[in-house]
Amino acid sequence: MGEVRYVGGVQLARLLGPLPSERPVYRALGRGIRTLIQDGRLPLGVRLPAERDLAGALGMSRTTVTSAYDDLRADGFVSSRQGAGSWTALPAANMYAGAAFTATKRDEQGTIDLGCASHPAPSIFAGAVEAAVQELPRYTCGPGYEPVGLMRLREAIAQRYAQRGLPTRPEEIVVTSGGQQAWNLLVHALVSPGDPVMVERPTYPHALTALRNRGAVLATVGVSEGWDTELLADGMRQAGVRLAYLIPDFQNPTGHLMGAADRAAVVEASRAAKGQLVVDETFAELSIDAAEPMPPTASFDGGGRVISIGSASKVFWGGLRIGWIRTTIPMAQRLAVLREPMDIAPPVLEQLITAELFCRIEEVRAERRIQLRESRDALVDALRTRLPEWCFTVPQGGMCLWARLPVPVASCLSETALRHGVRVVPGPLFGAEGVLEDYLRIPYVLPPDQMRAAVDRLADAYAGAEVEVTAPEQAMPACV
């Protein structure tokens, strides 16, 4: 285990921001801290600042902070030990909220599926397949096993990194059977049972599964409102993490895009912590409001500390099951050996198809940009019309919108919505148990008319759901 994690008074005051003018003041303070816990910006088990420190940072009396802590303790959001301090917690009844919902639930005919963030193949796909099939005979005289991937595809991937401002050699690329296998390979190579690993909250659920199966200890940093690089750096240092997994490009599920300065800051934080940074770039090519993607995070790294994961699933097609890892040459060689007991090598034909698609990636990106913009805008307009009390930031790219509900009822709503003919994934599946109950992930990959119909069904489900809220204070604050 790493050392005890804590948040300082100044840091918590910055996370809270301006408090509402509610009276008494301690209720507004308690509500603000509870919101930070529920939406994941304050991880569970984090030691809160001493009452005197927080009072000084907020410019209020110690009695006010004491009363707020007392209320949170009574509601189960803070646990304390005499003389040791206070830690963030959750009421016992909420610890496994949403756990019964599974992404494998069988949809009935006519159900609109908002559980999957994936497009059909692009219009040029058939031509890419035809060209790849014509090229395939050149490879059939050999065994067909290339543990690091076909040189042709590795060259295409390396060239794309160079186009984005990151010079890359083909020998620094390992082709995998999808981005998920890429992450699993890295987990097995870099993580031992009991190692602390930092992840975002919320984050990609299968990434959490791989870490839990490996026996890693999860340290989390909240990103529902974007990245706080100071908090991230402090978390890495306090937990002693040697590995951090981040999704800076249209983050799944929030859709946030990390800026260049923050990318440089997190690379510096990993260097200071003597840790490795694994960056998932699955959505990097899917910008909507800007023609060019953000520079890769690894372009801010001069020492091989950043390992990048890419995938053909989102920009090209999920059925290809082709991913890749960009890393140092020694690590690439190590990963090639590690993957051999799993599947020996990725399939040849799918690699050739992906290489053909890379030759015309700008055509694909332009097509995706039009599709995603139309569907995103239809979703945004429908939400603002039918569910105006829901809060969200319009994403600049990617495939997902992260909607905040007025009350923490996401798991209940997901079950009710399924009965209304729409499948949607609740927030708790993207984070630690019991938090993010006030969020839903809504992909915008379906045509605009289906997006509008899905929101109509969601609105009906939300209006008709029988939701039990234990007290008025547990409602989330109004949107600003």
N, C-alpha and C positions, 0 to 999 in steps of 0.2 A: 504493500500500500504506500502511496505517496503521503507527504505531510498533509496536515489538516488544511483544507481549502478555506479561504475567508475572503470577505469583501470589506474594504475599508469604508470609513464614513464618507469621505469625499467621493469615492467611486459610486457608492450607493446613492448619494444625493444626485450625482450626474445621471444615473440610470432612471431615477424617479422623475427628474425634470421638474417643471413648475407644478406645484400641487394645486388642485382646485380650491375654490374659496369656501368649500364646505365647512360647516361648524357642527360639532367640535373638530378642531384641527387634527386630533389624534385619529379620528375615524378616516379622514382623508389620507393621512399617512399610512394607516394600516391597510386601507383599500389599495393604495399604490404598491405597497410591498407584496400584498397578496396577488395582485395582477402580474407582477414580475415573476412570481413563483409559478402561477398558473400557465403563463404563456411561454415559460421556459427560459426567460432571460436571466433569472436567478436559478441555477441548478439546485437540486435537492442535496441536502447535507452540507451546504455552505455555511460557514460560521458568519453570523451577522456582526456588524460593528458594535462595540460597546455603546450603551445608551448615551454616555457623555460625548463620545466621538461623533455619533450621528447627529446629536442635538447641535453640536458646534458647527458641523458641516451644513446643516439646514438653517441655522440661525433661529432655532426655537428652543424652548425649555426642555430640560431633561425629563421633567414630569410628562410632557406630551409624548416623548418617545417611549417612555416606560408604559404609558397607557396603551399606545399602539401595539407594543410588543405583547402586553397582557391580553389584548383582544385577539391577536393572531395566535397566541398560545392557547387560548380558550377554544378557538375554532379549529385547532389542529394544524395550523400552518407554520408554527414555530415550536420547536422542542428545546428545552433548557435543562442544564444541570447546574446545581448550586456551585458557584465559584468557578465554573468552567466556561460559561457563555451560552449563547443561543444559536440554533441552527435552523435552516429552512427545512420544512417537512410538508407532508400532505395529510389530511384527515384519512383515517384508515379505510373508510368506506369508498374513497376515491382512488385507492392505489392501483386498482386494475380496471379502471373505467375504460370501456372500449375494447377490452381484450377479447371479447367474444366475436367481434367482427373479423372476418377473414377475407382476404382478397381472392380466395378461391371459390367463393360462394357462386353457385350456378345461377346465371341470369335466366329469367323467363323470357319467352319470346316477346319482343316489343320493348324491352328494357333499354334505356339509353345508358351506355356504359361510360361514365366519367371516372372510372377507376384506373384506366390505362392511358398513359401519356405516350402515344406512338401514332405515327402517320402510316397510311398505305405507301407503297413504293412510288417513287417519282415517275413522271411521264417518260423519261429517257431510260427507264430500267430495262425494258425489253431489248433495246438496242445494246445496252451494256452486257446483258446475258448472252446475246447472239455473238458479240465480239469475243467474250470470254470462252464460249464453247469452241469457237474457231481456233483459239489459241491453246486450248487444253491439250491437244495431241503432242505439243512440244514437251509436256511434262510427264506424259504417261510412260516414257521409256525408263524412268527412274522409280524409286520406291514410293515417292509421293509424301515422304515424311520430312518436313523441315521444322524442327522444334522452335526456331525463332521466327518462322514465317518465310514466305517467298520473298526473294530479293526484290522482285518487281514491286510488290506492295510496300515493302519497307522503304524503298526509294521514294515511292509516291508520298508516303506519310512524312518522311524526312523533308521532302521538298515543300510540303504544305506548312510544316513548322517554320522552314526558312522564309516562306512567303509571309508568314505572320510575325517575322522579326526574330526568330530563334534558330540560328544555324544548328543543324542537326545532321548527324551521319546515320546511314542506314544501320550500322552496327549498334547504334544506341536504341534501336526499336526492336521490341518483341511483339509479334502478332499473337493474339489470344483468341479463344473461342468466346468472344463477347467481352464487354467491359466488366461484367460481374466476375468472370473468371480472372480477369486481370487483377481485380481487387483481392480476390481470394488467394491468388498466388503471392501477392505482396504481403498479405496478412500472415501466411505461412512462412514467408521468408524473413519478416521483420519483427513479428510479435511472438513472444513466448507467454504461456499461461501466467497470469498475475501482472503482466506489464500494463502500466497506465497508458491509455491512448485517448487523445482528445478528438472529439467529434462535435459537429454543430448540432444544435437542437433548434428546429427540426432538421432532419437529414434523411437520406435515402434508407428505407427500412432494411433492405438486404445487406447494406453495409454494416448496420448494427448487428444483424444476425451472424454474419461472418466473424465479427469480433467477439460476440458472446460465445459462439461455438469454440473459439480459440481460447476462451478463458481470460480475455483481456478485462481490465478494470477501466470503465468508461469515465472520462472527465469531459464535461460538456460546457459549451459556451452558447448562449442564446443568440439567434440571428433572425428572429421573427421581424425585428425592426431594422435589420441590417447588422453589419459587423462592427463591433467595438474592439479595435485592435489592441487597445491598452488592456482591456479585460481579458482578451485572448492570450496576450503575452503573460499576464499575471497568472492565468490559469495554467498555462504550460509550465511556468516556473514552480508554482505551488504544488502541483500534482506530480512534478518530476517526469512529465511525459517525454518519451523518446520518439513518438510518432503522432502526427496529427493528420486527420483526414478532412479536407475541405472541398466544397463545391463552389468556387468563386464565380463561375460563368452561368448566370441565370439559374441560381441555386434551386435544387429540387428539395422541398416543394415551394419555396417562397418566391422564386423568380428574381431575386436580387442579383445585381451585377456589381462585383467588387471593382473599385476604381484602381488606377495604377498606383497611387500613393499607398493605399491599403495593402496592395499586393507586395510592394516593397517592404512594408512594415511587418507583415506576417512572415516573410522570408527571413527578415532580421530577427524576429522573435524565435523562430526555429533555430537559427544559428546560435543565439544567446542561450537557448535551452539545450544545445548540443543534440537536437532532435532531427528527425526526418519529416519532411512535409510531403504527403501524397495528395495531389490535386486532381480532382475528377473533372475532366473537360468535356463530358458527354454532350452538353448543350452549347458548347462554345461557338459553334458555327451558325446558331439559330438566332442571330440578332434580327430584330424587326424594325426598330427605329433608327438604326445606324447601319450603313452599308458594310463597314469593316468590323471584324471581331476585335475584342480587347487583346493586347499583347499577352502571350502566355505567361503565367506566373513564373515559370522557370527562366524566363528572360531576365528576371531580377536576381537570379542566383548565379554565383560564380564558382560554387564549390560542389556541385552535384548533390546538393541537399534536397532539391525538389524533384520528385518523381511524378510524371504526368500519366494519367489514364485517359484514353480516348476510345470512342466507339462509333461504329457505323450505324448503330441502331436508330438514332434519332434523326440525323441529317439525311441518311440514305434509306435504310429499311431494317426493321427489327428482325426480320426473318433471315438476314444474312448471318447473324451471330458471329460477327467479327469485331474484335476490339484490339487495343494495343497498349503497350507501356513504353514510355520514353524515359530512359534512365542512363546511368553510366555503362560503359562496355563491360566491366567486370560484373556488375549486377545483372546485366542482360544475359551474360553467360550462365550465371548462377540460376536465374529464373528458367532458362531453357532446360537445365538439368532437372529442376524441381517440377516442371510441368509434365515431364515424360511419363511418370506413372499415372497421370490423370487422363490425358488423351493423346499423348505423343506429339501431336502437331495439329494445327488448324486445317480444315478442309481446303483443298486446292482450288476447286471451282469457285467457291465463295470468295476466296482471296482474289482471284482473277476478276470477278465481277466488281469487287470493291475497288480494285486498282483502276478499272475502266471508269468507274464513277468518279474517282478522284480527278481523272483527266478533265471532267466536266463539272467540277464541284460548284463553280460559280453559277452555272445554269440551275443546278439543284437548289442552291441557296436562294436564288432569286425566286424560284417557284415556291419554296417553303415560306419565304418572307411574305409573299402575297397571300398564301393560304392562312398562315398564322395571324396576319394582321386582320383579315376579314373575320376570322373566328374569334380572335381576342376582342375586337371591337364590338362584335355582336354580343359576346358574353358580358362585357363591361356595361353596355347600354341596357341589357336585360336585367342585370343585377341592380343597377341604379333605378330602374323603373319598378321592378317587382319586389326588391329587397333593399330598399334605400338605407335601412338601419345597419346593414352589413358593411364592414370597413375593409378596404384593401388598397394596395398600391398597384397601379397599372404597370405590369412588367414591361421592360423594354425589349424582351426577347424570351427565348425558351418556349416552354409549352404549358406552364402552370401558373395559376393565380392562387394566392394564399389568402382566403377570405376569413375575416374575424367576425364571429357572431356576437350579438349583444350579451348572451349568457352562455356559460360553458356546458353546452348540450350536444356536442358534435357526434358522439357515439350514438346517442338516442336518435338524433336526426338522421344519421346514415341508415339506421334500421327502418325508420319510418319512410324515408325516401325510397328505399327499395320496394316497399309496398305500393308506392306511387309511381313506380316504373322508371326510376333513375338510380344508378349505383354511383356512390361517391365515397371517398375514403376519408375517415375522420382524422383529426390532428394527432391523437395519441399514438397512432401507428408510426408516426415519424419522430417520436421522441421517447423519453423515459415514461414508464407507466404512470398514468394519472394526470399528466400535464398536457397542455395543448388541447384541452377539451373545448376551447372556444375558437377552434380553427377547423376549416375544411380545405383540402386541396381540390381545385377544380381545373383539370386540364382543358385547353381549348384547341383540341385537335380535330374535332368533328366539324362538319359544314355549319355555316352560320344558322340555318334554320333549325338544325338539331340542337345547337347551343341554346337558342331561344326557347325551344320546347323543353329542354332539360331544366332551364331556370324556372319556367312555369311550374314544372312538377316539383322542383325543390321548394318553391314558394308555397305551394299547396301543402307539401309535407311539413314545412316549418310552421305554417299556420295551424295545421291540424294535430301536430305532435302534442302529446300530453307530457309536459316536462315538469319535473319536480325540482324546484329551487328551494333550498332549505331556508334561505333568508334573503331579504331584499339586498343586503349588502353584498351578496355574492354575484349580483349582476355586474357586468363589466361597465366601465365608464363610457360615457357617450363619445362618439367619434368627433375628432376635431377637424 
